[in-house]
């Protein structure tokens, strides 16, 4: 278990909850999707964020997400934007 102060420090630094990153780490993607059938888009975004944190490129990815969202045209899902931003920052 993490202490409250450590949890808040890490959550502020990465702007994501540790529980989501842990869930994605220990569960197969298929299990996560089955568990959150209505939130498939959100689980994909959380997975991309977790990978960016692991790779140490979280800030670059989020900056690229904002750039891509500003230029978004039509019906592009948020998960598609996050995936594209991650690919561009690799």
VOPAGU-2260 file (C-alpha; in pm, 1 decimal, decimal comma):
REM VOPAGU-2260
SITE   aa  ch    i         X         Y         Z
SITE  UNK   A    0       0,0       0,0       0,0
SITE  UNK   A    1     113,9     352,1     -73,1
SITE  UNK   A    2      99,2     622,5     186,0
SITE  UNK   A    3    -139,1     907,8     111,5
SITE  UNK   A    4     141,9    1156,9      61,3
SITE  UNK   A    5     321,0     930,5    -188,4
SITE  UNK   A    6      -1,1     867,0    -378,0
SITE  UNK   A    7     -79,0    1239,3    -407,1
SITE  UNK   A    8     278,0    1319,5    -513,2
SITE  UNK   A    9     274,6    1056,5    -789,5
SITE  UNK   A   10     -79,3    1143,0    -900,1
SITE  UNK   A   11      12,9    1511,6    -933,3
SITE  UNK   A   12     335,5    1432,7   -1118,1
SITE  UNK   A   13     174,9    1204,8   -1378,0
SITE  UNK   A   14    -181,2    1342,1   -1376,0
SITE  UNK   A   15    -330,6     994,5   -1372,2
SITE  UNK   A   16    -455,2     762,2   -1104,8
SITE  UNK   A   17    -225,6     484,6    -996,4
SITE  UNK   A   18    -511,7     237,0    -978,6
SITE  UNK   A   19    -575,1     257,7   -1351,4
SITE  UNK   A   20    -207,6     211,2   -1436,6
SITE  UNK   A   21    -185,0     -81,9   -1195,4
SITE  UNK   A   22    -502,6    -240,4   -1332,1
SITE  UNK   A   23    -371,5    -220,2   -1687,7
SITE  UNK   A   24     -33,9    -355,5   -1579,1
SITE  UNK   A   25    -167,6    -668,4   -1407,5
SITE  UNK   A   26    -469,9    -748,5   -1623,2
SITE  UNK   A   27    -476,9    -850,1   -1984,6
SITE  UNK   A   28    -625,8    -590,0   -2218,7
SITE  UNK   A   29    -912,7    -826,6   -2304,8
SITE  UNK   A   30   -1007,7    -858,2   -1935,4
SITE  UNK   A   31   -1003,6    -481,6   -1891,1
SITE  UNK   A   32   -1232,8    -436,2   -2192,0
SITE  UNK   A   33   -1473,4    -704,3   -2069,3
SITE  UNK   A   34   -1480,2    -546,6   -1725,5
SITE  UNK   A   35   -1545,6    -199,4   -1865,0
SITE  UNK   A   36   -1745,7    -277,7   -2175,5
SITE  UNK   A   37   -1904,9      67,1   -2184,4
SITE  UNK   A   38   -1573,7     243,8   -2126,3
SITE  UNK   A   39   -1363,9      90,5   -2403,4
SITE  UNK   A   40   -1249,3     431,6   -2524,4
SITE  UNK   A   41   -1146,7     534,4   -2172,3
SITE  UNK   A   42    -954,7     213,9   -2107,9
SITE  UNK   A   43    -763,9     260,7   -2434,5
SITE  UNK   A   44    -673,0     615,7   -2335,3
SITE  UNK   A   45    -562,8     497,4   -1990,6
SITE  UNK   A   46    -349,8     224,9   -2149,0
SITE  UNK   A   47    -177,4     475,7   -2376,6
SITE  UNK   A   48    -115,3     707,7   -2080,1
SITE  UNK   A   49      31,0     420,5   -1878,7
SITE  UNK   A   50     265,1     327,8   -2165,5
SITE  UNK   A   51     372,9     692,3   -2201,2
SITE  UNK   A   52     451,5     711,2   -1829,4
SITE  UNK   A   53     655,0     389,9   -1849,2
SITE  UNK   A   54     848,8     521,5   -2149,9
SITE  UNK   A   55     906,2     861,1   -1984,2
SITE  UNK   A   56     738,3    1057,4   -2265,2
SITE  UNK   A   57     415,4    1151,3   -2089,4
SITE  UNK   A   58     461,7    1528,5   -2123,7
SITE  UNK   A   59     541,9    1505,2   -2493,9
SITE  UNK   A   60     237,6    1284,7   -2556,1
SITE  UNK   A   61      -1,1    1518,4   -2373,2
SITE  UNK   A   62     135,2    1821,1   -2560,8
SITE  UNK   A   63      84,8    1637,5   -2888,8
SITE  UNK   A   64    -269,5    1539,0   -2781,9
SITE  UNK   A   65    -356,8    1905,4   -2729,1
SITE  UNK   A   66    -211,5    1995,0   -3069,1
SITE  UNK   A   67    -407,5    1718,6   -3241,0
SITE  UNK   A   68    -729,8    1808,7   -3059,3
SITE  UNK   A   69    -704,1    2169,3   -3174,7
SITE  UNK   A   70    -679,8    2056,8   -3537,6
SITE  UNK   A   71    -945,6    1786,6   -3506,4
SITE  UNK   A   72   -1200,0    1770,6   -3783,1
SITE  UNK   A   73   -1506,0    1553,8   -3795,4
SITE  UNK   A   74   -1577,4    1262,8   -3565,0
SITE  UNK   A   75   -1240,5    1143,8   -3442,4
SITE  UNK   A   76   -1250,0     949,7   -3117,6
SITE  UNK   A   77   -1031,0    1065,5   -2830,5
SITE  UNK   A   78    -863,3     725,1   -2815,0
SITE  UNK   A   79    -753,0     765,2   -3177,0
SITE  UNK   A   80    -596,0    1101,6   -3093,6
SITE  UNK   A   81    -409,0     955,1   -2795,2
SITE  UNK   A   82    -283,4     660,0   -3001,5
SITE  UNK   A   83    -163,3     891,7   -3278,0
SITE  UNK   A   84       7,4    1124,9   -3031,0
SITE  UNK   A   85     187,2     829,7   -2871,1
SITE  UNK   A   86     305,9     703,0   -3209,1
SITE  UNK   A   87     436,3    1047,5   -3304,5
SITE  UNK   A   88     630,3    1086,3   -2978,5
SITE  UNK   A   89     798,0     744,5   -2977,2
